[in-house]
Amino acid sequence: MKSPEISNEFEGPKPCNMYDLASVLDNANLVMRVHESPDGGPYTRPTIGYDWAHIYNQENLENIRVITHDDRVVSQVAILPSIVQTPRGDISVGGINCFATNPDFRRQGLGEAVLLDSHEKMRRDGHHIGLLTTEIYDYYRKYYWETAGRERTYAFDRGNVDLLPDLGDYEVTSDRMPFNGQIYDLSLARPIMAKRSRSMHDVVSSHRLHHSFVAHRGGELIAYLAFRDEGTPVGWDYLGDPRDVAALIRYAFKEFDDLGQTTSGRVGPARPTLEFFVRTSDGLDPVSAYLNGRGIPHTLGYIGMAIMLDAQGLWESLGITEVGLDGAPDNWEVTSGSKMLKMDDRELTRLVFGPERYPDFAPGVFPIDFYQWPLDIV
């Protein structure tokens, strides 16, 4: 797709420089926080710099793409590079964060220009796919993005949480810091995970998580569960034996639950008593399998939206020899035995990552086992 021509009063798209970074955060907070505050309610706190400190820093300036007007950033998008290991091989992912255009400068092609520039940057850097989260699917579909990936969200309330096992005689602390090294080491054993450095792990965990529960015995970590709380607690991260993680879910529910809150205390449409959620990967996740075995209700949803940047490179990295791939971007021929599918980029993304399936076409290959944990997706 050809980038739109924009007025010469704007400069870019270009990489952010060290003096643009403050303006990037100003613009992102204006669009993503101030303008998303509820009508008549308090302004949402301008937390972009804190929430995404691992993106908006001097080491990542080349991956922050901007358009400026009189040295002020008016349109932007940031990329967080990561490598996701899977049982078949590594996938290079460019995570898209804070795609935002100042409201005073919209409808001039700036957003489209900076987004397409990020696509080219990700291709130059060898990313196989881009990944983002959004609720405006049809906007991104114009630019070859498609909903993709599999994530399960389990719901717990007073009626079902006691179906989980009791934690027993483990000690539990809400102070994760003394256990950060053990948490990081245990995370490396996940079959599907974004490869993080220890320093990245520490920054992301401390900035993105609100509540932690660590079950331990004699200083040895047994299980770990952490939540992001934005009105409703949502479990974002966990480690340990599935039974121990399930027991820690039960323990955490009891800690969050307010037994003094009755069903008659309802205000508006909000649920009067606690319900919280835990997000899990699909496929190889033993915690997901354990909760399924207990019949805990859940929904299957998308990880986000993905764009296919280098399909041939993805095939090679994953060692996919059972399925042939020929053609060129947006005009693919995919073959499995005697069967052949003609696909555009968005259809290929859905075939590879699911959760939708193409009946009777390479069911042992697609969708591949892929996940980005909530702490890693941007």
C-alpha positions in Angstrom: 0.0 0.0 0.0 1.4 3.4 -1.0 1.8 5.9 1.8 -0.4 9.1 1.4 1.2 12.4 0.5 1.1 14.8 3.4 1.6 18.5 3.5 5.1 19.8 3.6 4.3 21.7 6.8 4.8 18.3 8.5 8.1 16.5 9.0 8.1 12.7 8.8 7.4 9.9 9.2 10.7 9.6 10.9 12.3 8.0 14.0 11.9 9.8 17.3 14.9 11.7 18.5 15.8 12.3 22.1 14.2 15.7 22.2 10.9 14.4 20.7 10.4 11.8 23.5 8.6 14.2 25.9 6.3 15.4 23.1 5.6 11.7 22.2 4.4 11.1 25.8 2.3 14.3 25.8 0.6 13.3 22.6 -0.1 9.7 23.7 -1.5 10.8 27.1 -3.7 13.4 25.4 -5.2 10.9 23.0 -5.1 7.7 25.1 -5.8 9.1 28.5 -7.4 12.6 28.6 -9.7 12.0 25.5 -10.7 8.6 26.7 -11.8 9.9 30.1 -15.5 9.4 30.7 -17.8 12.4 30.2 -18.3 14.2 33.4 -15.8 12.0 35.3 -12.3 12.7 36.4 -9.5 12.7 33.9 -7.7 9.4 33.5 -4.2 9.7 34.9 -1.5 10.3 32.3 0.3 7.0 32.8 1.7 6.2 29.3 5.3 6.9 30.3 5.0 4.7 33.4 3.0 1.9 31.9 5.2 1.5 28.9 8.6 2.6 30.3 10.2 -0.4 28.4 9.0 1.2 25.1 9.5 5.0 25.6 13.2 5.2 26.4 16.4 6.2 24.8 17.2 2.7 23.7 14.1 2.3 21.6 14.0 5.7 19.8 14.4 4.2 16.3 11.2 2.1 16.9 9.1 5.2 17.8 7.9 6.6 14.5 6.6 10.2 14.5 5.3 13.1 12.4 6.0 16.5 13.8 4.6 20.0 13.2 6.7 22.9 14.4 8.8 20.4 16.4 5.8 19.1 18.2 4.8 15.4 17.7 1.3 15.3 16.3 1.1 11.6 15.1 3.0 8.6 16.3 3.2 4.8 16.7 5.7 2.8 18.6 7.1 -0.7 18.0 8.3 -3.1 20.7 10.5 -5.9 19.1 10.3 -9.4 20.6 11.1 -13.0 19.9 8.4 -15.5 20.8 9.6 -19.0 21.2 7.2 -21.8 20.2 7.5 -25.5 20.0 8.1 -25.2 16.2 10.5 -22.3 16.3 10.9 -18.6 17.0 8.6 -15.9 15.7 9.9 -12.4 15.4 7.1 -10.0 16.5 6.8 -6.2 16.3 4.3 -5.1 18.9 2.4 -1.9 18.0 1.7 0.6 20.9 0.0 4.0 21.1 -0.9 4.7 17.5 -2.2 8.2 18.1 -2.8 11.4 16.2 -3.6 14.7 17.9 -7.3 15.5 17.4 -6.4 18.9 15.9 -4.4 17.3 13.1 -6.7 14.5 12.0 -8.0 13.8 8.5 -4.8 14.9 6.8 -3.4 11.4 6.2 -0.9 11.5 9.1 -2.1 8.4 10.9 -2.0 6.3 7.8 1.4 7.6 6.9 2.9 6.8 10.3 1.3 3.4 10.5 2.5 2.4 7.0 5.9 3.6 8.0 5.9 1.3 11.0 5.0 -1.6 8.7 8.1 -0.9 6.5 10.3 -0.5 9.6 9.1 -3.9 10.9 9.8 -5.5 7.6 13.3 -4.0 7.4 14.0 -5.3 10.9 13.0 -8.8 9.9 9.8 -9.2 11.9 7.6 -12.0 10.7 4.4 -10.5 12.0 3.1 -7.3 13.7 0.7 -7.6 16.7 -1.6 -5.0 18.4 -4.7 -4.8 20.5 -7.7 -2.8 19.6 -11.5 -2.7 19.5 -11.7 -1.0 16.1 -11.0 -4.1 13.9 -12.4 -2.7 10.7 -10.1 0.3 10.7 -7.0 -1.9 10.8 -8.3 -4.4 8.3 -7.9 -1.7 5.6 -4.2 -2.0 6.3 -4.1 -5.9 6.1 -4.3 -6.5 9.8 -6.6 -9.4 11.0 -7.9 -10.7 14.3 -5.8 -13.7 15.3 -4.4 -15.9 18.0 -6.1 -17.8 20.8 -6.7 -16.7 24.4 -9.0 -18.2 27.1 -10.5 -16.1 29.8 -11.8 -17.9 32.9 -14.4 -16.4 35.2 -14.6 -17.0 38.9 -17.2 -16.1 41.5 -18.5 -17.3 44.9 -20.3 -20.1 43.2 -17.4 -21.9 41.5 -14.2 -20.8 43.2 -14.5 -23.4 45.9 -14.3 -26.1 43.2 -10.6 -25.3 43.1 -8.3 -27.1 45.6 -7.2 -25.6 48.9 -3.7 -24.2 49.1 -2.7 -26.3 52.1 0.2 -25.3 54.3 2.1 -23.1 51.8 3.0 -19.6 53.0 1.6 -16.7 50.8 3.0 -13.2 50.4 2.0 -10.3 48.3 5.6 -9.1 48.0 6.9 -10.4 44.7 10.3 -8.7 44.9 12.2 -11.3 46.9 11.1 -13.9 44.5 11.7 -12.1 41.2 14.7 -14.2 40.3 12.8 -17.4 40.9 9.8 -16.1 38.9 12.1 -15.2 36.0 13.9 -18.5 36.0 10.7 -20.5 36.1 9.2 -18.4 33.3 12.0 -19.6 31.0 10.6 -23.1 31.1 7.4 -22.0 29.4 7.0 -23.8 26.0 5.6 -20.5 24.5 6.9 -17.2 25.7 8.4 -13.9 24.6 12.1 -14.0 25.4 12.8 -11.2 28.0 15.9 -10.2 29.7 15.9 -10.2 33.5 15.9 -6.4 33.5 13.0 -6.2 31.1 11.1 -8.8 33.2 11.6 -6.7 36.3 10.5 -3.4 34.7 7.5 -4.9 33.0 6.3 -6.7 36.1 6.7 -3.8 38.4 5.0 -1.3 36.1 2.2 -3.4 34.7 1.0 -5.5 37.6 -1.0 -4.3 40.6 -1.4 -7.4 42.8 0.8 -10.4 43.3 0.5 -13.6 45.3 3.4 -15.9 45.8 3.0 -19.3 47.4 6.3 -20.5 48.9 7.8 -22.9 51.5 11.0 -22.0 53.2 11.8 -19.3 50.6 11.3 -21.6 47.7 8.7 -20.5 45.2 5.8 -23.0 44.7 3.3 -20.9 42.6 2.9 -17.4 41.5 -0.2 -15.4 40.3 -0.4 -11.7 39.4 -3.2 -9.4 38.5 -3.8 -6.2 36.7 -6.7 -4.3 38.3 -8.6 -1.7 36.3 -11.9 -2.0 38.2 -12.1 -5.7 37.9 -9.0 -7.9 38.8 -7.7 -9.9 35.8 -5.0 -12.5 36.2 -2.3 -11.7 33.8 0.6 -13.9 34.8 1.1 -17.2 36.7 3.6 -19.9 37.1 3.8 -23.3 38.9 2.1 -26.7 38.9 -1.5 -26.3 37.6 -3.0 -27.6 40.9 -1.0 -25.1 42.9 -1.8 -22.2 40.5 -5.5 -23.2 40.8 -5.2 -23.2 44.6 -3.6 -19.7 44.5 -6.5 -18.5 42.3 -8.9 -19.6 45.1 -6.8 -18.0 47.7 -6.6 -14.7 45.7 -10.4 -14.7 45.2 -10.9 -14.8 49.0 -8.5 -12.0 49.5 -10.3 -9.8 46.9 -13.8 -10.7 47.9 -15.7 -8.4 50.2 -18.1 -10.6 52.2 -19.9 -7.6 53.5 -21.1 -6.8 49.9 -24.5 -8.2 49.4 -26.5 -8.8 46.2 -28.9 -6.1 47.2 -26.1 -3.5 47.3 -26.1 -3.2 43.5 -25.5 0.3 42.0 -26.5 0.6 38.3 -25.7 -2.4 36.0 -22.5 -3.4 37.8 -22.3 -6.9 39.3 -22.9 -6.4 43.1 -20.4 -9.1 44.2 -17.0 -10.1 43.1 -16.3 -11.8 39.8 -12.7 -11.9 38.6 -10.9 -13.4 35.6 -7.7 -15.2 34.7 -6.4 -15.1 31.1 -4.5 -18.1 29.8 -3.0 -19.3 26.6 -4.6 -22.1 24.6 -3.1 -25.3 23.4 -0.1 -26.4 25.4 -1.0 -24.6 28.7 -1.4 -27.0 31.6 -3.3 -24.5 33.7 -5.9 -24.0 31.0 -6.2 -27.8 30.7 -6.6 -28.1 34.5 -9.4 -25.4 34.6 -11.1 -27.0 31.7 -11.1 -30.3 33.6 -12.8 -28.6 36.5 -15.4 -27.2 34.1 -14.7 -23.5 34.9 -16.6 -21.3 32.5 -14.5 -19.4 30.0 -14.5 -17.6 26.7 -12.2 -18.1 23.7 -11.0 -14.9 22.2 -8.3 -13.3 20.1 -4.9 -12.3 21.4 -5.3 -9.2 19.2 -4.8 -8.3 15.6 -1.8 -9.5 13.5 -0.3 -8.4 10.2 1.7 -10.8 8.0 5.0 -9.1 7.3 7.2 -12.0 6.1 5.3 -15.1 5.4 8.1 -17.0 3.7 10.4 -16.1 6.6 7.8 -17.4 9.1 7.5 -20.7 7.2 11.3 -21.1 7.3 11.6 -20.2 11.0 8.9 -22.6 12.0 10.2 -25.4 9.8 6.8 -25.8 8.1 7.5 -28.4 5.4 4.1 -30.2 5.5 2.4 -27.2 3.9 3.7 -25.4 0.8 3.6 -21.6 0.4 4.0 -20.0 -3.0 3.2 -16.6 -4.5 3.7 -13.1 -3.2 2.2 -10.9 -0.5 -1.6 -10.7 -0.7 -1.6 -13.4 -3.5 -0.7 -16.7 -1.9 -1.1 -20.3 -2.9 -1.1 -22.6 0.2 -0.9 -26.4 -0.5 -1.4 -29.4 1.7 -1.3 -32.7 -0.1 -3.7 -32.4 -3.0 -5.5 -29.4 -1.5 -4.7 -25.8 -2.4 -6.0 -22.5 -1.0 -5.7 -19.1 -2.7 -5.4 -16.5 0.0 -4.7 -12.8 0.7 -2.6 -11.7 3.6 -5.4 -11.5 6.1 -6.7 -14.9 5.2 -3.2 -16.3 5.6 -2.9 -14.7 9.0 -6.2 -16.3 10.1 -5.1 -19.7 8.8 -1.8 -19.7 10.6 -2.9 -18.3 13.9 -6.6 -19.1 14.3 -8.6 -19.6 16.3 -10.9 -20.1 13.3 -10.0 -23.2 11.3 -10.2 -24.1 7.6 -12.0 -27.5 7.6 -9.9 -30.5 6.5 -6.9 -28.3 5.6 -3.6 -29.2 7.5 -5.4 -29.7 10.8 -2.2 -31.0 12.4 -0.3 -27.8 11.5 -2.7 -24.9 11.8 -3.4 -23.0 13.9 0.1 -23.0 15.3 0.7 -22.9 19.0 1.4 -19.2 19.6 0.7 -16.8 22.4 1.8 -13.5 23.8 1.2 -13.2 27.6 -0.6 -10.0 28.6 2.6 -8.7 30.1 4.3 -8.9 26.7 1.6 -7.8 24.3 1.5 -4.0 23.8 
